[in-house]
């Protein structure tokens, strides 16, 4: 990860996620809907992205795939505030310098 990695003094944030998502959009693997403004973007896989991910998942063992599915389901079931709060509950040291105090 870059200089803004997950374990920074500002909390669980990595700005390179946005560059990666833009690259995936450029490759036709993801779509970004920013019609509600830049702070309310939604991201999703395209059919090509789903096919690529499925192909990669077939290379992994069943336990890893199951774990990734469980994490994905958990993340998608959370609001942004709920997700960040869950991270801070598990890793309270990340909240200390965060701008998000939810």
C-alpha distances in whole Angstrom, upper triangle without the diagonal:
4,7,7,5,8,10,11,15,15,15,13,11,8,10,8,10,13,12,11,14,16,15,17,20,20,21,23,21,20,23,22,25,25,29,29,27,23,23,24,23,23,21,22,22,25,27,25,22,24,25,22,21,24,24,21,22,25,23,22,25,26,25,21,23,25,22,20,23,23,20,20,24,23,21,23,26,25,25,22,24,24,21,20,23,22,19,21,23,21,19,22,20,17,20,21,20,19,21,21,24,25
4,5,6,9,11,11,14,14,14,13,11,8,9,7,10,12,11,12,15,16,16,18,20,20,21,24,22,22,23,22,25,25,29,29,26,22,22,24,23,23,22,23,24,26,29,27,24,26,28,25,23,27,27,24,25,28,27,26,28,30,29,25,26,28,25,23,26,27,23,23,27,26,23,25,28,26,26,23,24,26,22,21,24,24,20,22,25,23,21,23,20,18,20,21,19,18,20,21,24,25
4,6,9,10,8,11,12,13,13,11,8,9,9,12,14,13,15,18,18,19,21,23,23,24,27,25,24,26,24,27,26,30,29,27,23,22,25,24,25,24,26,26,29,32,30,27,29,31,28,27,30,30,27,28,32,30,29,31,33,31,28,29,30,27,25,28,29,25,25,28,27,24,27,29,27,27,23,24,26,23,20,23,24,20,21,24,23,20,21,19,16,18,19,16,16,18,19,22,24
4,7,8,6,9,9,10,9,7,5,6,7,10,12,12,13,16,17,18,20,21,22,24,26,24,23,24,22,24,23,27,26,24,20,19,21,20,22,21,23,24,27,30,29,26,28,30,27,25,29,30,27,27,31,30,28,30,32,30,26,27,29,26,23,26,26,22,23,26,24,21,23,26,23,23,19,20,22,19,17,20,20,17,18,21,20,18,19,17,13,16,16,14,13,14,16,19,21
4,6,6,10,10,9,8,7,5,8,8,10,12,13,13,16,18,18,19,22,23,24,25,23,22,24,22,25,24,28,27,25,22,20,22,21,22,21,23,23,26,29,28,24,26,28,25,23,27,27,24,25,28,27,25,27,28,26,23,24,25,22,20,23,23,20,20,23,22,19,22,24,22,22,19,20,21,18,16,19,19,15,16,19,18,15,17,15,12,15,16,14,14,16,17,19,20
4,6,9,9,7,5,5,5,9,10,10,13,15,14,16,19,19,20,22,24,25,26,24,22,24,22,24,24,28,27,25,22,20,21,21,21,20,22,23,26,29,28,24,25,28,25,23,26,27,24,24,27,26,24,26,26,24,21,22,23,20,18,21,20,17,18,20,19,16,19,21,19,19,16,17,18,14,12,15,15,11,13,16,14,12,14,12,9,12,14,13,12,15,15,17,18
4,7,8,7,6,8,9,12,13,14,17,18,18,20,22,23,24,26,28,28,30,27,26,27,26,28,28,31,30,28,25,23,24,24,24,23,25,26,30,32,32,28,29,31,29,26,29,30,27,26,30,28,26,27,28,26,23,25,25,22,20,23,22,19,20,23,21,19,22,23,21,21,18,19,19,16,14,16,15,12,12,15,13,10,12,10,7,11,12,11,11,14,15,16,18
4,5,6,7,7,8,11,13,14,17,18,19,20,22,23,25,27,28,29,31,29,27,28,26,28,27,30,29,27,24,22,24,24,25,24,27,28,31,34,33,29,31,33,31,28,31,33,29,29,33,32,29,31,32,29,26,28,28,25,24,26,25,22,23,26,23,21,24,25,23,22,19,19,20,18,15,17,17,14,13,17,16,12,13,10,8,11,11,9,9,12,14,16,18
4,6,9,10,11,13,16,17,19,21,22,23,25,26,28,29,31,32,34,32,30,30,28,30,29,32,30,28,24,22,25,25,26,26,29,31,34,37,36,33,34,36,34,32,35,36,33,33,36,35,33,34,35,32,29,31,31,28,26,29,28,24,25,28,25,23,26,27,24,23,20,19,20,18,15,17,18,14,13,16,16,13,12,9,7,9,8,6,7,10,12,14,17
4,7,7,10,11,14,15,17,19,20,21,23,25,26,27,29,30,32,30,27,28,25,27,25,28,26,24,21,19,21,22,23,24,26,28,32,35,34,31,32,35,33,30,34,35,32,32,36,35,33,34,35,32,29,30,31,27,26,28,27,23,24,26,23,21,23,24,21,20,17,16,18,16,13,14,16,13,12,16,16,13,12,10,7,8,8,5,5,7,9,11,14
4,6,9,12,14,14,16,19,19,20,22,24,25,26,28,30,31,28,26,27,24,26,25,28,26,24,21,18,20,21,22,22,25,27,30,33,33,29,30,33,31,28,31,33,30,29,33,32,30,31,31,29,26,27,27,24,22,24,23,20,21,23,20,17,20,21,18,17,14,14,15,13,9,11,13,10,9,12,12,10,10,8,5,6,8,6,5,8,8,10,12
4,7,10,12,12,14,17,17,17,20,22,22,24,26,27,28,25,23,24,22,23,23,26,25,23,20,18,19,19,19,19,21,23,27,29,29,25,26,29,27,24,27,29,26,26,29,29,26,28,28,25,23,23,24,20,19,21,20,16,17,19,17,14,17,19,16,16,12,13,13,11,8,11,11,8,8,12,11,9,11,10,6,8,11,10,8,11,10,12,13
4,6,9,9,11,13,14,14,17,18,19,21,23,24,25,23,20,21,19,21,20,23,22,20,17,15,17,16,17,17,19,21,25,28,27,24,25,28,26,23,26,28,25,25,29,28,27,28,29,27,24,24,25,22,19,21,21,17,17,20,18,15,17,19,17,16,12,13,15,12,10,13,14,11,12,15,15,13,14,13,10,11,13,12,9,11,10,13,14
4,5,6,8,10,11,12,14,15,16,18,20,21,22,20,19,20,18,20,20,23,22,20,17,16,17,16,17,16,19,20,23,26,25,22,23,26,23,21,25,26,23,24,27,27,25,27,28,26,23,23,25,22,19,21,22,18,18,21,19,16,18,21,19,18,15,16,18,15,13,17,17,14,15,19,18,16,17,16,13,15,16,15,13,14,14,17,18
4,5,6,7,9,10,12,13,15,16,18,19,21,19,17,18,16,18,17,21,20,18,14,14,16,14,16,15,18,19,22,25,24,21,23,26,24,22,26,27,24,25,29,28,27,30,30,29,26,26,27,24,22,23,24,20,20,22,21,18,20,22,20,19,16,18,20,17,15,19,20,17,18,22,21,19,21,19,16,17,19,16,14,14,15,18,19
4,5,5,6,9,10,11,12,14,15,17,18,17,16,17,15,18,18,22,22,20,16,16,18,16,17,15,17,18,20,23,22,19,21,23,21,20,23,24,21,23,26,25,25,27,29,28,24,24,26,23,20,23,24,20,19,22,22,19,20,23,22,21,18,20,22,19,18,21,22,19,21,24,23,21,23,22,18,20,22,19,17,18,18,22,23
4,6,5,6,9,10,10,12,14,15,16,15,13,14,13,16,16,20,20,18,15,14,15,13,13,11,14,15,17,20,19,16,18,21,18,17,20,22,19,20,24,23,23,25,26,25,22,21,23,21,17,19,20,17,16,19,19,15,16,20,18,18,15,18,19,16,16,19,19,17,19,22,21,20,22,22,18,20,22,20,18,18,18,21,21
4,5,5,6,9,10,10,12,14,15,14,12,12,10,13,13,16,17,15,12,12,13,11,12,10,13,14,17,20,19,16,19,21,19,18,22,23,21,23,26,26,25,28,29,28,25,24,26,24,20,22,23,20,18,21,21,17,18,21,19,18,16,19,20,18,17,21,21,19,21,25,24,23,25,24,20,21,24,21,19,18,18,22,22
4,5,5,6,9,10,10,12,14,14,12,13,12,15,15,19,20,18,14,15,16,14,15,13,15,15,17,20,19,16,19,21,19,18,22,23,21,23,26,26,25,29,30,29,26,25,27,25,22,23,25,22,20,23,24,20,21,24,23,22,19,22,24,21,21,24,25,22,24,28,27,25,27,26,23,24,26,24,21,21,21,25,25
4,5,5,6,9,10,11,12,11,10,12,12,15,16,20,21,19,16,17,18,15,14,12,13,13,15,18,16,13,16,18,15,15,19,19,17,19,22,22,22,25,26,26,22,21,24,22,19,20,22,19,18,21,21,18,19,22,22,22,19,22,24,20,20,24,24,22,24,27,26,25,27,26,23,25,27,25,23,23,23,26,26
4,5,5,6,9,10,10,9,7,8,8,12,13,16,18,17,14,15,15,11,11,8,10,10,12,15,14,11,14,17,15,14,18,19,17,19,22,23,22,26,26,26,23,21,23,22,18,19,21,19,16,19,20,17,17,20,20,19,17,21,22,19,20,23,23,22,24,27,26,25,28,27,24,25,28,26,23,23,22,25,25
4,5,5,6,9,10,10,8,9,8,11,12,16,17,16,13,15,15,12,12,10,12,12,13,16,15,13,16,18,16,17,20,21,20,22,25,25,26,29,30,30,26,25,27,26,22,23,25,22,20,23,24,20,20,24,23,22,20,23,25,22,23,26,26,25,27,30,29,29,30,30,26,28,30,28,25,24,24,28,27
4,5,5,6,9,9,9,10,11,15,16,19,21,20,17,19,19,16,15,13,13,12,13,16,14,12,15,17,14,15,19,19,18,20,23,23,24,27,28,29,25,24,26,25,22,23,25,23,21,24,25,22,22,25,25,25,23,26,27,24,25,28,28,26,29,32,31,30,32,31,28,29,32,29,27,27,27,30,30
4,5,5,6,5,5,8,10,13,15,18,20,20,18,19,18,15,14,10,10,9,10,12,10,8,12,13,11,12,15,16,15,17,20,20,21,25,25,26,23,21,24,23,19,20,23,21,18,21,23,20,19,23,23,23,22,25,26,23,24,28,27,26,28,31,30,29,32,32,28,30,32,30,28,28,27,30,30
4,5,5,6,5,5,7,11,13,15,18,17,16,18,17,13,12,9,10,9,9,12,11,9,13,15,13,14,17,18,18,20,23,23,24,28,28,29,26,24,26,25,22,22,25,23,20,22,24,21,20,23,24,23,22,25,27,24,25,29,28,27,30,32,32,31,34,34,30,31,34,32,29,28,27,31,30
4,5,8,8,9,10,14,15,18,20,20,18,20,20,16,16,13,13,12,11,14,12,11,15,16,15,16,19,20,19,22,24,25,26,29,30,31,28,26,29,28,24,25,28,26,23,26,27,24,23,27,27,27,25,29,30,27,28,32,32,30,33,35,35,34,36,36,32,33,36,34,31,30,30,34,33
4,6,8,10,12,16,18,20,23,23,21,23,22,18,17,14,13,11,10,12,9,9,13,13,11,13,16,16,16,19,21,21,23,27,28,29,26,24,27,27,23,23,27,25,22,25,27,24,23,27,28,28,26,30,31,28,29,33,32,31,33,36,35,34,37,37,33,35,37,35,33,33,32,35,35
4,6,7,11,14,16,18,21,21,20,22,21,17,15,12,11,9,7,9,7,7,11,11,11,13,15,16,16,19,21,22,23,27,27,29,26,23,26,26,22,22,26,24,21,23,26,23,22,25,26,26,25,29,30,27,29,32,32,31,34,36,35,35,37,37,34,35,38,36,33,33,32,35,34
4,7,10,14,16,19,21,22,20,21,20,16,14,11,9,6,5,7,5,4,8,9,8,9,12,13,13,15,18,19,20,23,24,25,22,20,22,22,19,19,22,20,17,20,22,20,19,22,24,24,23,27,27,25,26,29,29,28,31,33,32,32,34,35,31,33,36,34,31,31,30,33,32
4,7,10,13,16,18,18,17,18,16,13,10,7,6,4,5,8,8,6,9,11,11,11,14,16,16,17,20,21,22,25,25,26,23,20,22,22,18,18,21,19,16,18,20,18,16,20,21,21,20,24,24,22,23,27,26,25,28,30,30,30,32,33,29,30,33,32,29,28,27,30,29
4,7,10,12,14,15,14,16,14,10,8,6,5,6,6,10,11,9,12,14,14,15,17,19,19,20,23,25,25,28,28,29,26,23,25,25,21,20,23,21,18,19,21,18,16,20,20,20,19,23,24,22,23,27,27,26,29,31,31,31,33,34,30,31,34,32,29,28,26,29,28
4,6,9,11,11,10,12,10,7,6,5,7,9,10,14,14,13,15,18,17,17,20,22,22,23,26,27,27,30,30,30,27,25,26,26,22,22,23,21,18,20,21,18,16,19,19,18,17,20,22,20,21,25,25,25,27,29,29,29,31,32,28,28,31,29,26,25,23,27,25
4,6,8,9,9,11,9,5,5,6,9,11,12,16,17,16,17,20,21,20,23,25,25,26,29,30,30,33,32,33,30,27,28,28,24,23,25,23,20,21,22,19,17,19,19,17,17,20,22,21,22,25,26,26,28,30,31,31,32,33,29,29,32,30,27,25,23,27,25
4,5,5,6,8,7,5,7,9,12,15,16,19,20,19,21,24,24,23,26,28,28,29,32,33,33,35,35,35,32,30,31,30,26,26,27,25,22,23,23,20,18,21,20,18,16,19,22,21,21,25,26,26,27,30,31,31,32,32,28,28,31,28,25,23,22,25,24
4,6,8,10,8,7,9,12,14,17,17,21,22,21,23,26,26,26,28,31,31,31,34,36,36,38,38,38,35,33,33,33,29,28,29,27,24,25,26,22,20,22,22,19,18,21,24,23,24,27,28,28,30,32,33,33,34,35,31,31,33,31,28,25,24,27,26
4,7,8,6,7,9,12,15,19,20,23,25,23,24,28,28,27,30,32,32,32,35,37,36,39,38,38,35,33,33,32,29,28,29,27,24,24,24,21,19,21,20,17,16,18,21,21,22,24,26,26,28,30,31,31,32,33,29,28,31,29,25,23,21,24,23
4,6,5,7,10,13,16,20,21,24,26,24,26,29,29,28,31,33,32,33,36,37,37,39,39,38,35,34,34,33,30,29,30,27,25,25,25,22,20,22,21,18,16,18,21,21,21,24,26,26,27,30,31,31,31,31,28,27,29,27,23,21,20,23,22
4,6,6,10,12,16,19,20,24,24,22,24,28,27,26,29,31,30,31,34,35,35,37,37,36,33,32,33,31,28,28,28,26,23,25,24,21,20,22,20,17,15,17,20,20,19,22,24,24,25,28,29,28,29,29,25,24,26,24,21,18,18,21,21
4,6,9,12,16,19,21,25,26,23,25,28,28,26,29,32,31,31,34,35,34,36,36,35,32,31,31,29,26,26,27,24,22,23,22,18,18,19,17,14,12,14,17,16,16,19,21,21,22,24,26,25,25,26,22,21,23,21,18,15,14,18,17
4,7,10,13,17,19,23,24,22,23,26,26,25,27,30,29,29,33,34,33,35,34,34,31,29,29,28,25,24,25,22,20,20,20,17,15,17,15,12,11,13,16,16,16,19,21,21,22,25,26,26,26,27,24,23,25,24,20,18,16,19,18
4,7,10,14,16,19,20,18,19,23,23,22,24,27,26,26,30,31,30,33,32,32,29,27,28,26,23,23,23,21,18,19,19,16,14,17,16,13,12,15,17,16,17,20,21,21,23,26,26,26,27,28,24,24,27,25,21,20,18,21,20
4,7,11,13,16,18,15,16,20,20,19,21,24,23,23,27,28,28,30,29,29,26,24,25,24,20,19,20,18,15,16,17,14,12,14,14,12,12,15,17,16,17,20,21,21,23,25,26,26,27,29,25,25,28,27,23,22,20,22,21
4,7,10,13,14,12,13,16,16,15,18,20,20,20,23,25,24,27,26,26,23,21,22,21,18,17,19,17,13,15,16,13,11,15,15,14,13,17,18,16,18,21,21,21,23,26,25,26,28,29,25,25,29,27,24,23,21,24,23
4,7,10,11,9,9,13,13,12,15,17,17,17,20,22,22,24,24,24,22,19,20,20,16,15,17,16,12,14,16,13,11,15,16,16,16,20,20,18,20,23,22,22,25,27,27,27,30,31,27,28,31,30,27,26,24,27,25
4,7,8,5,6,9,10,9,11,14,14,15,17,19,20,22,22,23,20,17,19,19,16,15,18,17,13,15,17,15,13,17,18,19,19,23,23,20,22,26,25,24,28,29,28,29,32,32,29,30,33,32,29,29,27,30,28
4,5,5,6,9,10,10,12,14,15,16,18,20,21,24,24,25,23,20,22,22,19,18,21,20,16,18,21,19,17,20,22,22,22,26,26,24,26,29,28,28,31,33,32,33,35,36,33,34,37,36,33,32,31,33,32
4,5,5,6,9,10,10,12,14,15,17,19,20,23,23,25,23,19,21,22,19,18,21,21,18,19,22,21,19,22,24,25,25,29,29,26,29,32,30,30,34,35,34,35,38,39,35,37,40,39,36,36,34,36,35
4,5,5,6,9,10,11,12,14,16,17,19,22,23,25,22,19,22,23,19,19,22,22,19,21,24,22,20,24,26,27,26,30,30,28,30,33,31,31,34,36,35,35,38,39,35,37,40,39,36,36,34,37,36
4,5,5,6,8,10,11,12,14,16,17,20,20,22,19,17,19,20,16,16,19,18,15,18,20,19,17,21,23,24,23,27,27,24,26,29,28,27,30,32,31,31,34,35,32,33,36,35,32,32,31,34,32
4,5,5,6,9,10,10,12,15,16,18,18,20,17,14,17,18,14,13,17,17,14,16,19,18,16,19,21,23,23,27,26,24,26,29,27,27,30,32,30,31,34,35,32,34,37,36,33,34,32,34,32
4,5,5,6,9,10,11,13,15,18,18,20,18,15,18,19,16,16,19,19,17,19,22,21,20,23,25,27,27,30,30,27,29,32,30,30,33,35,33,34,37,38,35,37,40,39,36,37,35,37,36
4,5,5,6,9,10,11,13,17,18,20,17,14,18,19,15,16,19,19,17,19,22,21,20,23,25,27,26,30,29,26,28,31,30,29,32,34,32,32,35,36,33,35,38,37,35,35,34,36,35
4,5,5,6,9,10,11,14,15,16,14,11,14,15,12,12,16,15,13,16,18,17,17,20,22,24,24,27,26,23,25,28,26,25,29,30,28,29,32,33,30,32,35,35,32,33,31,34,32
4,5,5,6,9,10,13,13,15,13,10,13,15,12,12,16,16,14,16,19,19,18,21,24,26,26,29,28,25,28,30,28,27,31,32,30,31,34,35,33,35,38,37,35,36,34,36,34
4,5,5,7,10,13,14,16,14,12,15,17,14,15,18,19,17,19,22,22,22,25,27,29,29,32,31,28,30,33,31,30,33,34,32,33,36,37,34,37,40,39,37,38,36,39,37
4,5,5,7,11,12,14,12,10,14,15,12,13,17,17,16,18,21,20,21,24,26,28,27,30,29,26,28,31,28,27,31,32,29,30,33,34,31,34,37,36,34,35,34,36,35
4,5,5,8,9,11,9,7,10,12,9,10,14,14,13,16,18,18,19,22,24,26,26,29,28,24,27,29,26,25,29,30,27,28,32,33,30,33,36,36,34,35,33,35,34
4,5,8,9,12,11,8,12,14,13,13,16,18,17,19,21,22,22,25,27,30,30,33,31,28,30,33,30,29,33,33,30,32,35,36,34,36,39,39,37,39,37,39,37
4,7,9,12,10,9,13,14,13,15,18,18,18,21,23,23,24,26,28,31,31,34,32,29,31,33,30,29,32,33,30,31,35,35,33,36,39,39,37,39,37,39,38
4,7,8,6,6,10,11,10,12,15,16,16,18,20,21,22,24,26,29,29,31,29,26,28,30,27,26,29,30,27,28,32,32,30,33,36,36,35,37,35,36,35
4,6,6,6,9,10,11,13,15,16,17,19,20,21,23,25,27,30,30,32,30,27,29,30,27,26,30,30,27,28,32,32,31,34,37,37,36,38,36,37,36
4,6,5,6,9,10,10,12,14,15,16,18,20,21,22,25,28,29,31,28,26,28,29,26,25,29,29,26,28,31,32,31,34,37,38,36,38,36,37,35
4,5,5,6,9,10,11,12,14,15,17,18,20,21,23,26,27,29,26,23,26,27,23,23,26,25,22,24,28,29,28,31,34,35,33,35,33,34,32
4,5,5,6,9,10,11,12,14,15,16,18,20,22,25,25,27,25,21,23,25,22,21,24,24,21,23,26,27,26,28,31,32,31,33,31,32,30
4,5,5,6,9,10,10,12,14,15,16,18,20,23,24,26,24,21,24,25,22,22,25,25,23,24,28,29,27,30,33,33,31,33,31,32,31
4,5,5,6,9,10,11,12,14,15,17,19,22,23,25,23,20,23,24,20,20,24,24,21,23,27,28,27,29,32,33,31,33,30,31,29
4,5,5,6,9,10,11,12,14,15,17,20,21,23,20,17,20,21,17,17,21,20,18,20,23,25,23,25,29,30,28,30,27,28,26
4,5,5,6,9,10,11,12,14,16,19,19,21,19,16,18,20,17,17,20,21,18,20,23,25,23,25,28,29,26,28,26,27,25
4,5,5,6,9,10,11,12,15,18,19,21,19,16,19,21,18,18,22,22,20,22,25,27,25,26,30,31,28,29,27,28,26
4,5,5,6,9,10,11,13,16,17,19,17,14,17,18,15,16,19,19,17,19,22,25,23,24,28,29,26,28,25,26,24
4,5,5,6,9,10,11,14,15,17,14,11,14,15,12,12,16,16,14,16,20,21,20,21,25,25,23,25,22,23,21
4,5,5,6,9,10,13,14,16,14,12,15,17,14,14,18,19,17,19,22,24,21,23,26,27,24,25,22,23,21
4,6,5,6,9,12,14,16,14,12,15,17,14,15,19,19,18,20,23,25,23,24,27,28,25,26,23,24,21
4,6,5,7,10,12,13,11,9,12,13,10,12,15,15,14,17,19,22,20,20,24,25,22,23,20,21,18
4,5,5,8,9,11,9,7,10,12,10,11,14,15,14,16,18,21,18,19,22,23,20,21,18,19,16
4,6,8,9,12,11,9,13,14,13,14,17,18,18,20,22,24,21,22,25,26,22,23,19,21,18
4,7,10,12,9,9,13,13,12,14,17,17,17,20,21,24,22,22,25,26,23,23,20,20,17
4,6,8,5,5,9,10,9,11,14,14,15,17,18,21,19,18,22,23,19,19,16,16,13
4,5,5,6,9,10,10,12,14,15,17,18,19,21,19,17,21,21,18,17,14,15,11
4,5,5,6,8,10,11,12,14,16,16,17,19,16,15,18,18,14,14,11,12,10
4,5,5,6,9,10,10,12,14,15,15,17,15,13,16,16,13,12,9,9,6
4,6,5,6,9,10,10,12,14,14,17,15,14,17,18,15,15,11,11,8
4,5,5,6,9,10,11,12,13,16,13,13,17,17,14,15,12,12,10
4,5,5,6,9,10,10,11,13,10,9,13,14,10,11,8,9,7
4,5,5,6,9,10,9,12,11,9,13,14,11,13,9,8,6
4,5,5,6,8,10,13,11,11,15,16,14,16,13,12,10
4,5,5,6,8,10,8,9,12,14,12,14,12,12,11
4,5,5,5,7,6,6,9,11,10,12,10,9,9
4,6,6,9,9,9,12,15,13,16,13,12,11
4,6,9,9,10,13,16,15,18,15,14,14
4,6,6,8,10,13,12,15,14,13,14
4,5,6,7,11,11,14,13,11,12
4,6,6,9,10,13,13,12,14
4,6,7,7,11,10,10,12
4,6,5,8,8,7,9
4,6,9,10,9,12
4,7,9,9,13
4,5,7,10
4,6,9
4,6
4
